[in-house]
Structure formats: structure tokens, C-alpha cells
């Protein structure tokens, strides 16, 4: 499941709140969500924990 889908359908929160929960800036979070940048390994671990394993590193590969 991609980051945006998880945020909007499971967590039902906005990107600002998601960024806050993950401890990153809104801009950094937005870049991940839109496939502009890849999260670091430590950020990927945080994302996986935050999403209960629903968003994984594979979800960031070949994003469009």
C-alpha cells in the first residue's frame, strides 16, 4: 500500500498530521508521498512501524 493511500484510507489524516506523527517536515513527507525522494533506511523503519507494516520499502519503488 502506498503512503498516500494508507494516510487517506486507514489513518484518515492530512499530510501535515502524518508528517508530525513521523517526526519529519511537511515538505519531506510530501516528497516521499509523491515519489520525489526515497526515505532513508531509518525513516523507512519508522514508516513501517507507523503503518503497522502496511507501507514497506517496496511501496516506494517505481512510484509514479
CHARMM internal coordinates of N, CA and C (Angstrom, degrees):
IC EDIT
DIST 1 N 1 CA 1.4561
DIST 1 CA 1 C 1.5224
ANGL 1 N 1 CA 1 C 107.30
DIST 1 C 2 N 1.3216
ANGL 1 CA 1 C 2 N 116.85
DIHE 1 N 1 CA 1 C 2 N 132.88
DIST 2 N 2 CA 1.4639
ANGL 1 C 2 N 2 CA 117.62
DIHE 1 CA 1 C 2 N 2 CA -179.78
DIST 2 CA 2 C 1.5330
ANGL 2 N 2 CA 2 C 110.61
DIHE 1 C 2 N 2 CA 2 C -77.62
DIST 2 C 3 N 1.3085
ANGL 2 CA 2 C 3 N 114.11
DIHE 2 N 2 CA 2 C 3 N 164.65
DIST 3 N 3 CA 1.4675
ANGL 2 C 3 N 3 CA 121.72
DIHE 2 CA 2 C 3 N 3 CA -174.69
DIST 3 CA 3 C 1.5245
ANGL 3 N 3 CA 3 C 112.60
DIHE 2 C 3 N 3 CA 3 C -59.00
DIST 3 C 4 N 1.3183
ANGL 3 CA 3 C 4 N 116.82
DIHE 3 N 3 CA 3 C 4 N -44.96
DIST 4 N 4 CA 1.4639
ANGL 3 C 4 N 4 CA 120.35
DIHE 3 CA 3 C 4 N 4 CA -178.70
DIST 4 CA 4 C 1.5236
ANGL 4 N 4 CA 4 C 111.75
DIHE 3 C 4 N 4 CA 4 C -65.53
DIST 4 C 5 N 1.3060
ANGL 4 CA 4 C 5 N 116.85
DIHE 4 N 4 CA 4 C 5 N -42.31
DIST 5 N 5 CA 1.4663
ANGL 4 C 5 N 5 CA 120.55
DIHE 4 CA 4 C 5 N 5 CA 178.71
DIST 5 CA 5 C 1.5213
ANGL 5 N 5 CA 5 C 110.69
DIHE 4 C 5 N 5 CA 5 C -62.33
DIST 5 C 6 N 1.3196
ANGL 5 CA 5 C 6 N 116.67
DIHE 5 N 5 CA 5 C 6 N -44.64
DIST 6 N 6 CA 1.4617
ANGL 5 C 6 N 6 CA 120.08
DIHE 5 CA 5 C 6 N 6 CA 178.36
DIST 6 CA 6 C 1.5261
ANGL 6 N 6 CA 6 C 110.75
DIHE 5 C 6 N 6 CA 6 C -60.75
DIST 6 C 7 N 1.3222
ANGL 6 CA 6 C 7 N 115.54
DIHE 6 N 6 CA 6 C 7 N -47.08
DIST 7 N 7 CA 1.4707
ANGL 6 C 7 N 7 CA 120.19
DIHE 6 CA 6 C 7 N 7 CA -178.00
DIST 7 CA 7 C 1.5201
ANGL 7 N 7 CA 7 C 111.86
DIHE 6 C 7 N 7 CA 7 C -60.83
DIST 7 C 8 N 1.3387
ANGL 7 CA 7 C 8 N 116.66
DIHE 7 N 7 CA 7 C 8 N -43.61
DIST 8 N 8 CA 1.4640
ANGL 7 C 8 N 8 CA 119.88
DIHE 7 CA 7 C 8 N 8 CA -173.76
DIST 8 CA 8 C 1.5178
ANGL 8 N 8 CA 8 C 113.94
DIHE 7 C 8 N 8 CA 8 C -84.31
DIST 8 C 9 N 1.3287
ANGL 8 CA 8 C 9 N 118.61
DIHE 8 N 8 CA 8 C 9 N -32.16
DIST 9 N 9 CA 1.4653
ANGL 8 C 9 N 9 CA 119.50
DIHE 8 CA 8 C 9 N 9 CA -175.41
DIST 9 CA 9 C 1.5202
ANGL 9 N 9 CA 9 C 114.03
DIHE 8 C 9 N 9 CA 9 C -99.21
DIST 9 C 10 N 1.3131
ANGL 9 CA 9 C 10 N 116.84
DIHE 9 N 9 CA 9 C 10 N -31.79
DIST 10 N 10 CA 1.4676
ANGL 9 C 10 N 10 CA 119.26
DIHE 9 CA 9 C 10 N 10 CA -178.41
DIST 10 CA 10 C 1.5261
ANGL 10 N 10 CA 10 C 110.81
DIHE 9 C 10 N 10 CA 10 C -96.93
DIST 10 C 11 N 1.3340
ANGL 10 CA 10 C 11 N 116.38
DIHE 10 N 10 CA 10 C 11 N -56.64
DIST 11 N 11 CA 1.4664
ANGL 10 C 11 N 11 CA 120.10
DIHE 10 CA 10 C 11 N 11 CA -178.44
DIST 11 CA 11 C 1.5236
ANGL 11 N 11 CA 11 C 112.64
DIHE 10 C 11 N 11 CA 11 C -76.96
DIST 11 C 12 N 1.3407
ANGL 11 CA 11 C 12 N 116.16
DIHE 11 N 11 CA 11 C 12 N -30.18
DIST 12 N 12 CA 1.4708
ANGL 11 C 12 N 12 CA 121.73
DIHE 11 CA 11 C 12 N 12 CA -178.95
DIST 12 CA 12 C 1.5316
ANGL 12 N 12 CA 12 C 111.80
DIHE 11 C 12 N 12 CA 12 C 54.87
DIST 12 C 13 N 1.3363
ANGL 12 CA 12 C 13 N 113.87
DIHE 12 N 12 CA 12 C 13 N 51.18
DIST 13 N 13 CA 1.4567
ANGL 12 C 13 N 13 CA 120.95
DIHE 12 CA 12 C 13 N 13 CA 178.37
DIST 13 CA 13 C 1.5245
ANGL 13 N 13 CA 13 C 108.98
DIHE 12 C 13 N 13 CA 13 C -131.28
DIST 13 C 14 N 1.3068
ANGL 13 CA 13 C 14 N 115.85
DIHE 13 N 13 CA 13 C 14 N 165.31
DIST 14 N 14 CA 1.4515
ANGL 13 C 14 N 14 CA 121.12
DIHE 13 CA 13 C 14 N 14 CA 177.50
DIST 14 CA 14 C 1.5242
ANGL 14 N 14 CA 14 C 111.17
DIHE 13 C 14 N 14 CA 14 C -83.33
DIST 14 C 15 N 1.3234
ANGL 14 CA 14 C 15 N 116.43
DIHE 14 N 14 CA 14 C 15 N 168.86
DIST 15 N 15 CA 1.4582
ANGL 14 C 15 N 15 CA 119.65
DIHE 14 CA 14 C 15 N 15 CA -179.13
DIST 15 CA 15 C 1.5264
ANGL 15 N 15 CA 15 C 113.49
DIHE 14 C 15 N 15 CA 15 C -65.24
DIST 15 C 16 N 1.3145
ANGL 15 CA 15 C 16 N 117.28
DIHE 15 N 15 CA 15 C 16 N -30.81
DIST 16 N 16 CA 1.4682
ANGL 15 C 16 N 16 CA 119.86
DIHE 15 CA 15 C 16 N 16 CA 178.56
DIST 16 CA 16 C 1.5201
ANGL 16 N 16 CA 16 C 110.48
DIHE 15 C 16 N 16 CA 16 C -64.68
DIST 16 C 17 N 1.3240
ANGL 16 CA 16 C 17 N 116.51
DIHE 16 N 16 CA 16 C 17 N -43.69
DIST 17 N 17 CA 1.4656
ANGL 16 C 17 N 17 CA 120.74
DIHE 16 CA 16 C 17 N 17 CA 179.04
DIST 17 CA 17 C 1.5291
ANGL 17 N 17 CA 17 C 110.63
DIHE 16 C 17 N 17 CA 17 C -66.87
DIST 17 C 18 N 1.3257
ANGL 17 CA 17 C 18 N 117.46
DIHE 17 N 17 CA 17 C 18 N -40.28
DIST 18 N 18 CA 1.4690
ANGL 17 C 18 N 18 CA 120.65
DIHE 17 CA 17 C 18 N 18 CA 178.08
DIST 18 CA 18 C 1.5228
ANGL 18 N 18 CA 18 C 110.45
DIHE 17 C 18 N 18 CA 18 C -60.89
DIST 18 C 19 N 1.3227
ANGL 18 CA 18 C 19 N 116.41
DIHE 18 N 18 CA 18 C 19 N -43.92
DIST 19 N 19 CA 1.4660
ANGL 18 C 19 N 19 CA 120.64
DIHE 18 CA 18 C 19 N 19 CA 178.53
DIST 19 CA 19 C 1.5204
ANGL 19 N 19 CA 19 C 110.45
DIHE 18 C 19 N 19 CA 19 C -60.42
DIST 19 C 20 N 1.3157
ANGL 19 CA 19 C 20 N 115.75
DIHE 19 N 19 CA 19 C 20 N -43.37
DIST 20 N 20 CA 1.4697
ANGL 19 C 20 N 20 CA 120.56
DIHE 19 CA 19 C 20 N 20 CA 179.68
DIST 20 CA 20 C 1.5263
ANGL 20 N 20 CA 20 C 110.86
DIHE 19 C 20 N 20 CA 20 C -62.36
DIST 20 C 21 N 1.3251
ANGL 20 CA 20 C 21 N 116.71
DIHE 20 N 20 CA 20 C 21 N -45.10
DIST 21 N 21 CA 1.4652
ANGL 20 C 21 N 21 CA 120.59
DIHE 20 CA 20 C 21 N 21 CA 179.74
DIST 21 CA 21 C 1.5264
ANGL 21 N 21 CA 21 C 112.08
DIHE 20 C 21 N 21 CA 21 C -62.88
DIST 21 C 22 N 1.3321
ANGL 21 CA 21 C 22 N 116.51
DIHE 21 N 21 CA 21 C 22 N -32.36
DIST 22 N 22 CA 1.4630
ANGL 21 C 22 N 22 CA 120.87
DIHE 21 CA 21 C 22 N 22 CA 179.77
DIST 22 CA 22 C 1.5289
ANGL 22 N 22 CA 22 C 112.53
DIHE 21 C 22 N 22 CA 22 C -88.10
DIST 22 C 23 N 1.3279
ANGL 22 CA 22 C 23 N 116.67
DIHE 22 N 22 CA 22 C 23 N -7.43
DIST 23 N 23 CA 1.4548
ANGL 22 C 23 N 23 CA 120.79
DIHE 22 CA 22 C 23 N 23 CA 177.30
DIST 23 CA 23 C 1.5165
ANGL 23 N 23 CA 23 C 114.18
DIHE 22 C 23 N 23 CA 23 C 74.81
DIST 23 C 24 N 1.3411
ANGL 23 CA 23 C 24 N 115.98
DIHE 23 N 23 CA 23 C 24 N 32.11
DIST 24 N 24 CA 1.4728
ANGL 23 C 24 N 24 CA 120.67
DIHE 23 CA 23 C 24 N 24 CA 178.85
DIST 24 CA 24 C 1.5169
ANGL 24 N 24 CA 24 C 109.32
DIHE 23 C 24 N 24 CA 24 C -128.32
DIST 24 C 25 N 1.3266
ANGL 24 CA 24 C 25 N 115.49
DIHE 24 N 24 CA 24 C 25 N 168.07
DIST 25 N 25 CA 1.4612
ANGL 24 C 25 N 25 CA 119.18
DIHE 24 CA 24 C 25 N 25 CA 177.79
DIST 25 CA 25 C 1.5270
ANGL 25 N 25 CA 25 C 109.97
DIHE 24 C 25 N 25 CA 25 C -72.14
DIST 25 C 26 N 1.3249
ANGL 25 CA 25 C 26 N 114.79
DIHE 25 N 25 CA 25 C 26 N 158.78
DIST 26 N 26 CA 1.4622
ANGL 25 C 26 N 26 CA 120.08
DIHE 25 CA 25 C 26 N 26 CA 176.64
DIST 26 CA 26 C 1.5331
ANGL 26 N 26 CA 26 C 110.47
DIHE 25 C 26 N 26 CA 26 C -58.90
DIST 26 C 27 N 1.3277
ANGL 26 CA 26 C 27 N 116.99
DIHE 26 N 26 CA 26 C 27 N -42.26
DIST 27 N 27 CA 1.4665
ANGL 26 C 27 N 27 CA 121.10
DIHE 26 CA 26 C 27 N 27 CA -177.91
DIST 27 CA 27 C 1.5283
ANGL 27 N 27 CA 27 C 110.57
DIHE 26 C 27 N 27 CA 27 C -62.32
DIST 27 C 28 N 1.3083
ANGL 27 CA 27 C 28 N 116.76
DIHE 27 N 27 CA 27 C 28 N -44.97
DIST 28 N 28 CA 1.4704
ANGL 27 C 28 N 28 CA 119.88
DIHE 27 CA 27 C 28 N 28 CA 179.28
DIST 28 CA 28 C 1.5234
ANGL 28 N 28 CA 28 C 110.01
DIHE 27 C 28 N 28 CA 28 C -61.46
DIST 28 C 29 N 1.3305
ANGL 28 CA 28 C 29 N 116.27
DIHE 28 N 28 CA 28 C 29 N -46.86
DIST 29 N 29 CA 1.4645
ANGL 28 C 29 N 29 CA 119.86
DIHE 28 CA 28 C 29 N 29 CA 179.36
DIST 29 CA 29 C 1.5221
ANGL 29 N 29 CA 29 C 110.00
DIHE 28 C 29 N 29 CA 29 C -59.69
DIST 29 C 30 N 1.3262
ANGL 29 CA 29 C 30 N 118.70
DIHE 29 N 29 CA 29 C 30 N -46.86
DIST 30 N 30 CA 1.4622
ANGL 29 C 30 N 30 CA 123.10
DIHE 29 CA 29 C 30 N 30 CA -178.45
DIST 30 CA 30 C 1.5306
ANGL 30 N 30 CA 30 C 110.62
DIHE 29 C 30 N 30 CA 30 C -57.97
DIST 30 C 31 N 1.3257
ANGL 30 CA 30 C 31 N 116.36
DIHE 30 N 30 CA 30 C 31 N -42.33
DIST 31 N 31 CA 1.4703
ANGL 30 C 31 N 31 CA 120.30
DIHE 30 CA 30 C 31 N 31 CA 179.36
DIST 31 CA 31 C 1.5262
ANGL 31 N 31 CA 31 C 111.29
DIHE 30 C 31 N 31 CA 31 C -62.29
DIST 31 C 32 N 1.3237
ANGL 31 CA 31 C 32 N 117.51
DIHE 31 N 31 CA 31 C 32 N -39.12
DIST 32 N 32 CA 1.4675
ANGL 31 C 32 N 32 CA 120.14
DIHE 31 CA 31 C 32 N 32 CA 176.18
DIST 32 CA 32 C 1.5157
ANGL 32 N 32 CA 32 C 110.42
DIHE 31 C 32 N 32 CA 32 C -64.43
DIST 32 C 33 N 1.3205
ANGL 32 CA 32 C 33 N 115.04
DIHE 32 N 32 CA 32 C 33 N -47.62
DIST 33 N 33 CA 1.4660
ANGL 32 C 33 N 33 CA 120.21
DIHE 32 CA 32 C 33 N 33 CA -175.22
DIST 33 CA 33 C 1.5271
ANGL 33 N 33 CA 33 C 111.59
DIHE 32 C 33 N 33 CA 33 C -62.95
DIST 33 C 34 N 1.3052
ANGL 33 CA 33 C 34 N 116.81
DIHE 33 N 33 CA 33 C 34 N -37.27
DIST 34 N 34 CA 1.4666
ANGL 33 C 34 N 34 CA 121.57
DIHE 33 CA 33 C 34 N 34 CA -177.95
DIST 34 CA 34 C 1.5261
ANGL 34 N 34 CA 34 C 113.20
DIHE 33 C 34 N 34 CA 34 C -89.36
DIST 34 C 35 N 1.3380
ANGL 34 CA 34 C 35 N 117.52
DIHE 34 N 34 CA 34 C 35 N 1.07
DIST 35 N 35 CA 1.4610
ANGL 34 C 35 N 35 CA 120.78
DIHE 34 CA 34 C 35 N 35 CA 177.64
DIST 35 CA 35 C 1.5145
ANGL 35 N 35 CA 35 C 114.18
DIHE 34 C 35 N 35 CA 35 C 76.18
DIST 35 C 36 N 1.3270
ANGL 35 CA 35 C 36 N 116.67
DIHE 35 N 35 CA 35 C 36 N 19.44
DIST 36 N 36 CA 1.4685
ANGL 35 C 36 N 36 CA 120.67
DIHE 35 CA 35 C 36 N 36 CA -179.94
DIST 36 CA 36 C 1.5202
ANGL 36 N 36 CA 36 C 111.61
DIHE 35 C 36 N 36 CA 36 C -78.81
DIST 36 C 37 N 1.3405
ANGL 36 CA 36 C 37 N 116.30
DIHE 36 N 36 CA 36 C 37 N -34.25
DIST 37 N 37 CA 1.4664
ANGL 36 C 37 N 37 CA 121.88
DIHE 36 CA 36 C 37 N 37 CA 177.00
DIST 37 CA 37 C 1.5163
ANGL 37 N 37 CA 37 C 109.10
DIHE 36 C 37 N 37 CA 37 C -138.85
DIST 37 C 38 N 1.3112
ANGL 37 CA 37 C 38 N 114.91
DIHE 37 N 37 CA 37 C 38 N 161.23
DIST 38 N 38 CA 1.4655
ANGL 37 C 38 N 38 CA 122.06
DIHE 37 CA 37 C 38 N 38 CA 178.98
DIST 38 CA 38 C 1.5263
ANGL 38 N 38 CA 38 C 108.21
DIHE 37 C 38 N 38 CA 38 C -102.19
DIST 38 C 39 N 1.3207
ANGL 38 CA 38 C 39 N 117.77
DIHE 38 N 38 CA 38 C 39 N 133.66
DIST 39 N 39 CA 1.4693
ANGL 38 C 39 N 39 CA 119.19
DIHE 38 CA 38 C 39 N 39 CA 176.63
DIST 39 CA 39 C 1.5319
ANGL 39 N 39 CA 39 C 111.17
DIHE 38 C 39 N 39 CA 39 C -62.34
DIST 39 C 40 N 1.3104
ANGL 39 CA 39 C 40 N 115.86
DIHE 39 N 39 CA 39 C 40 N 151.00
DIST 40 N 40 CA 1.4669
ANGL 39 C 40 N 40 CA 120.97
DIHE 39 CA 39 C 40 N 40 CA 174.22
DIST 40 CA 40 C 1.5226
ANGL 40 N 40 CA 40 C 108.75
DIHE 39 C 40 N 40 CA 40 C -67.27
DIST 40 C 41 N 1.3142
ANGL 40 CA 40 C 41 N 116.02
DIHE 40 N 40 CA 40 C 41 N 168.13
DIST 41 N 41 CA 1.4615
ANGL 40 C 41 N 41 CA 120.22
DIHE 40 CA 40 C 41 N 41 CA 178.90
DIST 41 CA 41 C 1.5270
ANGL 41 N 41 CA 41 C 111.43
DIHE 40 C 41 N 41 CA 41 C -58.92
DIST 41 C 42 N 1.3271
ANGL 41 CA 41 C 42 N 116.95
DIHE 41 N 41 CA 41 C 42 N -43.24
DIST 42 N 42 CA 1.4689
ANGL 41 C 42 N 42 CA 119.29
DIHE 41 CA 41 C 42 N 42 CA 179.94
DIST 42 CA 42 C 1.5269
ANGL 42 N 42 CA 42 C 110.95
DIHE 41 C 42 N 42 CA 42 C -66.17
DIST 42 C 43 N 1.3392
ANGL 42 CA 42 C 43 N 117.14
DIHE 42 N 42 CA 42 C 43 N -37.32
DIST 43 N 43 CA 1.4672
ANGL 42 C 43 N 43 CA 120.58
DIHE 42 CA 42 C 43 N 43 CA 177.21
DIST 43 CA 43 C 1.5251
ANGL 43 N 43 CA 43 C 110.62
DIHE 42 C 43 N 43 CA 43 C -67.38
DIST 43 C 44 N 1.3334
ANGL 43 CA 43 C 44 N 117.18
DIHE 43 N 43 CA 43 C 44 N -39.28
DIST 44 N 44 CA 1.4693
ANGL 43 C 44 N 44 CA 120.28
DIHE 43 CA 43 C 44 N 44 CA 177.49
DIST 44 CA 44 C 1.5256
ANGL 44 N 44 CA 44 C 110.92
DIHE 43 C 44 N 44 CA 44 C -60.37
DIST 44 C 45 N 1.3218
ANGL 44 CA 44 C 45 N 115.87
DIHE 44 N 44 CA 44 C 45 N -40.76
DIST 45 N 45 CA 1.4717
ANGL 44 C 45 N 45 CA 119.53
DIHE 44 CA 44 C 45 N 45 CA 177.65
DIST 45 CA 45 C 1.5229
ANGL 45 N 45 CA 45 C 110.70
DIHE 44 C 45 N 45 CA 45 C -61.56
DIST 45 C 46 N 1.3406
ANGL 45 CA 45 C 46 N 116.37
DIHE 45 N 45 CA 45 C 46 N -42.88
DIST 46 N 46 CA 1.4671
ANGL 45 C 46 N 46 CA 121.26
DIHE 45 CA 45 C 46 N 46 CA 178.10
DIST 46 CA 46 C 1.5226
ANGL 46 N 46 CA 46 C 111.24
DIHE 45 C 46 N 46 CA 46 C -61.99
DIST 46 C 47 N 1.3470
ANGL 46 CA 46 C 47 N 115.73
DIHE 46 N 46 CA 46 C 47 N -44.08
DIST 47 N 47 CA 1.4616
ANGL 46 C 47 N 47 CA 121.13
DIHE 46 CA 46 C 47 N 47 CA -179.85
DIST 47 CA 47 C 1.5237
ANGL 47 N 47 CA 47 C 110.42
DIHE 46 C 47 N 47 CA 47 C -62.37
DIST 47 C 48 N 1.3258
ANGL 47 CA 47 C 48 N 116.48
DIHE 47 N 47 CA 47 C 48 N -42.49
DIST 48 N 48 CA 1.4694
ANGL 47 C 48 N 48 CA 119.91
DIHE 47 CA 47 C 48 N 48 CA 179.25
DIST 48 CA 48 C 1.5348
ANGL 48 N 48 CA 48 C 111.06
DIHE 47 C 48 N 48 CA 48 C -63.86
DIST 48 C 49 N 1.3271
ANGL 48 CA 48 C 49 N 117.35
DIHE 48 N 48 CA 48 C 49 N -41.81
DIST 49 N 49 CA 1.4652
ANGL 48 C 49 N 49 CA 120.91
DIHE 48 CA 48 C 49 N 49 CA 177.48
DIST 49 CA 49 C 1.5277
ANGL 49 N 49 CA 49 C 110.47
DIHE 48 C 49 N 49 CA 49 C -65.46
DIST 49 C 50 N 1.3230
ANGL 49 CA 49 C 50 N 116.78
DIHE 49 N 49 CA 49 C 50 N -45.83
DIST 50 N 50 CA 1.4613
ANGL 49 C 50 N 50 CA 123.27
DIHE 49 CA 49 C 50 N 50 CA -178.62
DIST 50 CA 50 C 1.5245
ANGL 50 N 50 CA 50 C 111.20
DIHE 49 C 50 N 50 CA 50 C -60.01
DIST 50 C 51 N 1.3377
ANGL 50 CA 50 C 51 N 115.69
DIHE 50 N 50 CA 50 C 51 N -37.76
DIST 51 N 51 CA 1.4667
ANGL 50 C 51 N 51 CA 119.70
DIHE 50 CA 50 C 51 N 51 CA -177.19
DIST 51 CA 51 C 1.5235
ANGL 51 N 51 CA 51 C 113.27
DIHE 50 C 51 N 51 CA 51 C -93.80
DIST 51 C 52 N 1.3104
ANGL 51 CA 51 C 52 N 117.04
DIHE 51 N 51 CA 51 C 52 N 4.87
DIST 52 N 52 CA 1.4533
ANGL 51 C 52 N 52 CA 119.38
DIHE 51 CA 51 C 52 N 52 CA -178.58
DIST 52 CA 52 C 1.5292
ANGL 52 N 52 CA 52 C 112.45
DIHE 51 C 52 N 52 CA 52 C 64.05
DIST 52 C 53 N 1.3376
ANGL 52 CA 52 C 53 N 116.01
DIHE 52 N 52 CA 52 C 53 N 29.04
DIST 53 N 53 CA 1.4606
ANGL 52 C 53 N 53 CA 121.34
DIHE 52 CA 52 C 53 N 53 CA 178.68
DIST 53 CA 53 C 1.5202
ANGL 53 N 53 CA 53 C 114.67
DIHE 52 C 53 N 53 CA 53 C 84.20
DIST 53 C 54 N 1.3244
ANGL 53 CA 53 C 54 N 117.34
DIHE 53 N 53 CA 53 C 54 N 2.79
DIST 54 N 54 CA 1.4749
ANGL 53 C 54 N 54 CA 119.88
DIHE 53 CA 53 C 54 N 54 CA -179.26
DIST 54 CA 54 C 1.5273
ANGL 54 N 54 CA 54 C 112.12
DIHE 53 C 54 N 54 CA 54 C -76.61
DIST 54 C 55 N 1.3325
ANGL 54 CA 54 C 55 N 117.62
DIHE 54 N 54 CA 54 C 55 N -28.62
DIST 55 N 55 CA 1.4622
ANGL 54 C 55 N 55 CA 121.95
DIHE 54 CA 54 C 55 N 55 CA 175.56
DIST 55 CA 55 C 1.5300
ANGL 55 N 55 CA 55 C 106.32
DIHE 54 C 55 N 55 CA 55 C -109.09
DIST 55 C 56 N 1.3290
ANGL 55 CA 55 C 56 N 116.81
DIHE 55 N 55 CA 55 C 56 N 122.19
DIST 56 N 56 CA 1.4611
ANGL 55 C 56 N 56 CA 121.72
DIHE 55 CA 55 C 56 N 56 CA -177.73
DIST 56 CA 56 C 1.5247
ANGL 56 N 56 CA 56 C 110.28
DIHE 55 C 56 N 56 CA 56 C -122.26
DIST 56 C 57 N 1.3068
ANGL 56 CA 56 C 57 N 116.32
DIHE 56 N 56 CA 56 C 57 N 174.93
DIST 57 N 57 CA 1.4688
ANGL 56 C 57 N 57 CA 121.79
DIHE 56 CA 56 C 57 N 57 CA 178.32
DIST 57 CA 57 C 1.5163
ANGL 57 N 57 CA 57 C 111.06
DIHE 56 C 57 N 57 CA 57 C -57.90
DIST 57 C 58 N 1.3143
ANGL 57 CA 57 C 58 N 117.19
DIHE 57 N 57 CA 57 C 58 N -36.34
DIST 58 N 58 CA 1.4722
ANGL 57 C 58 N 58 CA 121.00
DIHE 57 CA 57 C 58 N 58 CA 179.40
DIST 58 CA 58 C 1.5134
ANGL 58 N 58 CA 58 C 111.98
DIHE 57 C 58 N 58 CA 58 C -59.97
DIST 58 C 59 N 1.3011
ANGL 58 CA 58 C 59 N 117.80
DIHE 58 N 58 CA 58 C 59 N -28.19
DIST 59 N 59 CA 1.4697
ANGL 58 C 59 N 59 CA 121.44
DIHE 58 CA 58 C 59 N 59 CA -178.59
DIST 59 CA 59 C 1.5338
ANGL 59 N 59 CA 59 C 112.02
DIHE 58 C 59 N 59 CA 59 C -70.48
DIST 59 C 60 N 1.3150
ANGL 59 CA 59 C 60 N 117.55
DIHE 59 N 59 CA 59 C 60 N -13.67
DIST 60 N 60 CA 1.4647
ANGL 59 C 60 N 60 CA 121.09
DIHE 59 CA 59 C 60 N 60 CA 179.57
DIST 60 CA 60 C 1.5255
ANGL 60 N 60 CA 60 C 112.04
DIHE 59 C 60 N 60 CA 60 C -96.35
DIST 60 C 61 N 1.3139
ANGL 60 CA 60 C 61 N 116.63
DIHE 60 N 60 CA 60 C 61 N -8.33
DIST 61 N 61 CA 1.4671
ANGL 60 C 61 N 61 CA 120.99
DIHE 60 CA 60 C 61 N 61 CA -179.77
DIST 61 CA 61 C 1.5028
ANGL 61 N 61 CA 61 C 109.80
DIHE 60 C 61 N 61 CA 61 C -85.77
DIST 61 C 62 N 1.3150
ANGL 61 CA 61 C 62 N 116.15
DIHE 61 N 61 CA 61 C 62 N 134.47
DIST 62 N 62 CA 1.4644
ANGL 61 C 62 N 62 CA 123.11
DIHE 61 CA 61 C 62 N 62 CA 179.28
DIST 62 CA 62 C 1.5145
ANGL 62 N 62 CA 62 C 113.69
DIHE 61 C 62 N 62 CA 62 C 58.47
DIST 62 C 63 N 1.3450
ANGL 62 CA 62 C 63 N 117.13
DIHE 62 N 62 CA 62 C 63 N 36.25
DIST 63 N 63 CA 1.4615
ANGL 62 C 63 N 63 CA 119.55
DIHE 62 CA 62 C 63 N 63 CA 174.02
DIST 63 CA 63 C 1.5104
ANGL 63 N 63 CA 63 C 109.41
DIHE 62 C 63 N 63 CA 63 C -70.06
DIST 63 C 64 N 1.3166
ANGL 63 CA 63 C 64 N 116.47
DIHE 63 N 63 CA 63 C 64 N 147.33
DIST 64 N 64 CA 1.4589
ANGL 63 C 64 N 64 CA 120.29
DIHE 63 CA 63 C 64 N 64 CA 178.52
DIST 64 CA 64 C 1.5051
ANGL 64 N 64 CA 64 C 110.49
DIHE 63 C 64 N 64 CA 64 C -113.04
END
COOR INIT
IC SEED 1 N 1 CA 1 C
IC BUILD
